[in-house]
Amino acid sequence: MASVYLSSQDAAGVLGVKSPISASRVLREWGVINQSRSGTSNSYLAEDVVKVAFDRRRVALARHRDDPAAYAREIVAQLRPPAPPTVTLVDGRKVPRDSGADLARAGADRNPDPLVMIGPDAAMIFGPGVLKAAAADLKPGTCRYCVAHIETPWGGIGPDLSEACRTLLGQPCLRCTVDLTPAKRPAARTASARPRTAQTAVSRSGPTPMVWWSSQAANARALAAQARRRGEQGEAAQLEQRATVYDTRARRGDPIG
C-alpha cells in the first residue's frame, strides 16, 4: 500500500505549531527529510510527522515531571487566576468583588492566543485546540469539549477523558462523553491473555491509541480526496479502505504499532 504524505500545512496541525514554516523547522530539527518531488511545497511521510509529535510530547511531559494533571492545574491557574473575594475602595471600605465585571474585563484584556502566554509545551502535550477551548470566555453551560473539537487543527491532538483534560475543560457533555469513550473489548478468558500494561504505557508516553488511529484515519481520508481530484481513483479507494481500518482500530482502542 502506498505511503501517506503530509504537506507542511497539515504537519503543522499534527505537531501543534502555528504555521507550515514552523512545522518545517521543527521537522528539520528532528531529522525528518522533506519528501517533496517539486519545489512548490514541502511534504513529509505521515509516520515521520506523527513520531516527531509523540517524541516532542514525551520530552515536554518530562519537563513537567511526567504529570499532565498537575501541569493542567498550573495552566488553569494562569488562565483563570483566583481573585480575592473583596475589593478595597478609595475611601478604605471593603466590598464584595463584582465577579461579572471582572469576567468582562478579563475577556477584554486577555491575550487572544493562549499559546503565547502559556508557552509551547502545553500545545505539545494537550494540543492547541484544547488550550483555546480552555481559555475561551463561554456562556455558562457551554461544553468546552465541543469547542475543543472545533478548534483542534486537522490531525492534531484533541480532547480526551483524562484527568488533565477534564481539569482544563471541565465536564464533557453527553455527546462528547460517548464519542470519546472507547468501545469495551470482551474480557480475556484465558490465563495466557496479554495484560493491558503495554497499552497503558503507550497512553502515558504519548497521545492515546484512539487519538493516534483517528488522526491516521483523518490523514488517509484527506489524501484520498486529493487523489480523487488528481483522477487517481484506485489510490483514493485504497486510502479510503485504510481510513476505515484506522477507524475500527480507534473504536477498539488498539495499541499503537
N, C-alpha and C positions, 0 to 999 in steps of 0.2 A: 504494500500500500504506500502511496506517495507520502513524502514528508510534508508536514504542515509548517508554513512560514507565517511570520507576523511582520507587518510594517512597523516602523519605528513609532507611529502614532498608536497602534494597538499595543505595542510593547510598553508604552508609557502607562496605559491603563493597568496592565498586569503588574508593573513594577510600583505603581502608586506614585509616579512623578508627574509633573505638570505639563511637560512638552516632549515632542519627539526628539528634540536636541538633547534634553536631559536624559532621555531613555538611551540614546546612542552613546552618550558619555558614560553612563553607568555600565552599560554592557561592555564597552571597550575596556573600562577599568577592571571588569571581572573576566576579561579574556575571551569574550564572545565575539566571533568573527562575523562581519557583515556578509550576508549571503546574496546580495543584490546582483542581478545579471545586467543591470543598466545603471546609469549614473543619476537617474531621476529621484530615487528614494532608497532608503535603507530597508533591508528585510533580514529577519533572523529566524533561525529554527525555533519553533514554539517551545520545544522541550528545553532548549538552552535558556530561553527567557524565563520560563517557569522555574527552572532550577536556580537561576540567579535570584528571583523573587523569594524563593524559600530560604536560600542562603543568607540574603540580606536580612530577612526577618529573624532568622536564628541569631545572627550577630547583634541585631538591635535588641532582641529579648535579653541577650546576655548582658547588655549594658544596663538593663533594668532588673537584674537579679533573677531572670527567668521567671518573673512573677507578673503576668499580664494583668491580673486582677488588681494588684497593688498599683501598678502603673496607671491603670484606668482610673483609679481613685485620685491619683495625682492630677491627671488630666481634667477630671471633673472639677477639682478644686481650683484649677487655673481658669477653666471656662466659666464657672459659676461660683466665685469665692463667696463664702458666707458673710453676710453683712451684720453689723451689730444691731440688736433689737430696738435701740433708741437713737435719737439724734439730738445733739445739744444745740439749741438755738443761740442767736447772738446775745439775748438777754440772760443766758445761763439756764433756761428751762430745758428739761429733757422730755421729749415727746416720742410716742411710738413712730418708728420708721414707716414711711409710706412705701410699701413694697411694690405697689403698682407703678408709682413714679420711678422707682429705682429700676424696674424692669424696662420701662420705656427708655430711660437714659442709657441703660446697658445696651439695648438694641441699637440705639443711635451711635453710641461710641465704640462698640465692639468692632474689632478688625474683622472684615467680612471673610477673610481667609484664615481659618483656624490653624492651618498648617504653618503659617508664618509665625504665629505666637507659640505654638507647641513644639515645633521642630520636626525634622524628617523622620525620626524614629517611630513616632506614633503612626504615620502613614504606612511605614513598612510593616508594622505589627497588626494594625486594625484596618487599614485601608482608608483612603481619603473620603469615600462616601460615608463611612461610619462617623468619621470626625465631623464632617459637615452637618450630619444629622444631629450629632451630639451638641453642636454649637448653635444650632438654629433656634430662633425665637418662634415657638409654635403655640397655637391656641391649646388650652387645656383639653386633654383627651385625644390629641393627635398622636398617632403611633409613629415614634421616631424610627422604628424598624422599616416602616413603609417608605419614609423619606430616605433612609439609608440605601434601600434597594434602588430608588430612583437616582440617587446621587453617585452610586458606585459606577466607575467607568467600566467599559466593556472589558471583560477578562480580569478585572481587579478583585481584590479580597472584599467580600461583602459581609454583612452581619451574620452572626450565628447565635446560638443559645447559651454561650459560655457565660460564666460569672462576670468576666471582664466586659463583655459586650452589653450585658444587662446593666452593669454599672454605668456605662456610657449612654445607653439608650432607654433605660427603664424597662418596663414590661412590654413584650410584644402583644399585638392584637391577636385574635384567634387565628386569622388567616396566616399571619406570619409564623405563628407557633406551628401550625400544621405544615406549612411549606418548608420550615427549617428542621422539622423532626424527622430523622432518618427512619426508613421502614425497618421494623424489627426482623431479625433473622430467626429462623427456627432454632430452638435450643439444641445444643450438641447432645447426642445420645450415647456417644462412646467415650471411653476414658482417654482414647488416643487423640481426641479432637484438639486442635491447636488452640491455646489460650488467646485471649484478646490483648495481651500485653503489647504485641507488636503494633497493632492498630493504635493503641493508646499512646505509645511512644511517638508515632508519626504525628498524632494530633497535637502533642505538646511541643514538638520541634518545628512545626510549620502549620499552614492552613489545614483545616480538617479534610479528610478524604472527600466529603461531599462537595466542598468548595473546589478542590482540585478537579474532580471529574466534571462538575458543572462548568468550570472555566474551560476545560478541554472541549466540552460539547459546544459551548458558545464559539470557541475558536474555529472548530470544524464547520459549523453552520455558516459563519461569516465567509470562510474560504470557499464553501460550496456556492454561495451566492456570487462570489467573484468569478468562480469557474463557469457558472451559468452565463454570466454576462460576456465572458470570452467565447461562449459557444462550446465549451468543453463539457458536454453533458455527462459523459462517462465518469470523469473525475468528480463532477458535482455529486453524482449518485453515490460514489464511494465515500465521499466526505459526509454526506447525509447519513449513510449507514453507520459510519464511525461515530457520528454525533449521537445516534440512537443508542449505540452500545455504551457510550460515556454516560448518557442519561440514566441508563439502567444501573450502571455502577455507582452513580451518585445516589440514587434512591436506596440502593442496598448498603451504601456506606463502605464499599470495597476498599481495602487497604491500597495505598498508592504503591505502584510498582508493576 
